[in-house]
Amino acid sequence: MFQTARMRKIKIVTHDSYVSDTVKALHNEGIVQIEDISDRVQHDPEVAELLGPSKPHPLTGKVSSLLMKTTGISELFGDALSEDSGIKDKLRGFLNLDKPPARIVKELGYDELIEKAEDILSNVETQSRVIEERFSALDSEKNELKANRCTANKLINLDMDLSNLKESKYTYIAVGRVDVEFSSEVKDKLKNFNDQSTIFEVPDNNENYNIIIVVTLKKYKEEVYSILRKYNFDKFDVDNLEGTPKQIVSDITSKIKSINKELCSSKKELKELAEKWDNDLLIVKEQLENGKERTEVSSSFLETRDAKLIEAWVPLRDVDSTKSLIEKTTDGYCVFDVEDIGDDDEEVPVLQDNIGYAKPYELLVEMYAPVRYNSIDPTIFVAIVFPFLFGFCLTDAVYGIIVSILGVGLVLFMKDFNKTLKSFGYIFIACGLWSVFLGLITNGLLGDFPERMIGYRLPTVIPQLEAFVHPDTILLIAIAVGIIYTNIGFLLGLINNLRYGNKKEAIGSQIVWFVLEAGIICLALGFLMPSVGMIGMILGGILVVLSLLMLIYANGVYGIMDVFGFLGDVLSYARLLALCLATGGIAMTVNILTQLVGDMIPYVGIVLAIFVFIFGHIANFLFQVLGAFVNSLRLHYVEFFSQFYTSGENKFEAFKAKRCFTKIK
């Protein structure tokens, strides 16, 4: 619980004929992390004499290709099924409420899997491709029509057949628009250029522009267009347009309506196809993903002519079961070697070994950094203290109930699909319960709602802990929590440093603060208690001086500045009071505004008061929950973890089949 799982490196040598079954068994069991040793021959000549890198599995490319096709069609079907879905359906999809139950399937070999995937794709791909091609053709035609309609709309004031504006063998015609301010200048420039150009000007719907039509001889095309470009001439492509602009707009609008009907019909057809085949595609996609992972891992091995060497990391508790699994899969034709690992080996993948209530909080620890192998894992402390700090910041019973309900929802709906959200669900439940408890004893229930609105005082309130009556008490509790939790961090840091032989670091980073605190306590007792008197004062002074000397010894003269860092870490917990008062203060303000609006505004006042009350508390809830979560994390990451945490490099990644839509017989 307080340390990461003990790991062992295993080496497996077996005949080629057993490798496929061995990989499949390890993949299904999901208790080892396969180590990539294929490049070891480049760094170790002795290994290179005996072994070579394993060749890629011959079916890797085929499985990957089928997976790519299956994924593409599956995504197409997913889009089709979610088309035109409402908020309720989208929410159900997000929460995976419509996920089909896992189907029991037979474990397939690579050839059987490829045959199954090809069979399904042959049935689906031909139908889906026809619909996709139809979609593409209709979309392309629709986009072209929209572009032509846009051009026709710009020329809507031009009452002539646009087919007459096409270039001919001897003439060049430019149709477009220019800014009104340049219109006269453009005409003058073109007239001055030659007298063989005809210019027409038509008002544009946009009063900032004029439509310009220039007709000239073909041989003057480049010169004329060069003049037009200087005035930001926006040229229209009318080569594909026939009829007057109004006729064109009307015809294109009718055609687009017809295309939209065809698109709707095609979408309906695609949706029916998706409803028929989507579940089968999801199943074969999952099988292909697992198959691809198995075929790709073979390139991580080393090999001789007839055998392969596999290296993997496995938790110590699973070594015996892994050995039994390998011996069973290979019929005993294998060599299984277990290698002990040093306590301070930083290359060992880290597996946090928490169970039960503490397990979800591994997520918060991992967000900071991976734990170093064999060092202290602080997850249990985070699991106990984080919800308390969150509740201390929020201190409102109703807000806490809502947080817990959100947590229950995440746990219920995400338990089989998203482990991260499920973990957050458990965290929210605990945080919400602490908020409810602390809110009830500090008189926080939608701020001061009971007393202000209905004249009722909560019987659960402890008068000495009422936040707005005794904020000094809340502050003292917050500082006390800071002192205790910071000292726990010092103790954990001391254990780590002594374990790794860092005695000087232990003196300058942990022991010194215990000595300083003891000195401060003695000074306080000597000052406050006559019976202790001068003895306490002298002993306290000696301990304080000793702590300063220890800082100088460990960190140099500037180490004395660490005293301010120590005080800052402890006083940082005063933020608990600030956030506690902020939650209640803003909630109280919302209640006051609700009363004022209801009392001062006639007729609609009650409606506005309800609006202010509901949305005011929603805004306060969102803001304060975010603040409570972030600040509780900060107190751990900055004030607590900084006293002892040693980060590692690698997280244990189990070689494990991912199954959401399938179950093996």
NORGI-V407185 format. One record per helix or strand. SS is the DSSP state (H for helix, E for strand). FROM is the first residue (numbers start at 0). TO is the last residue. Records with the same first field share a line. If there is no record, write none. Layout:
SS->FROM-TO / FROM-TO
This chain:
E->2-2 / 6-14 / 31-34 / 51-52 / 102-104 / 170-178 / 197-202 / 208-216 / 233-234 / 301-302 / 306-314 / 333-338 / 349-349 / 370-370 / 375-375 / 444-444 / 447-447 / 646-646 / 650-650 / 661-663
H->15-28 / 39-41 / 44-49 / 59-81 / 86-93 / 109-153 / 161-164 / 179-192 / 217-228 / 244-299 / 315-328 / 355-367 / 378-393 / 396-413 / 418-440 / 448-452 / 462-464 / 470-498 / 502-527 / 532-554 / 556-599 / 604-642
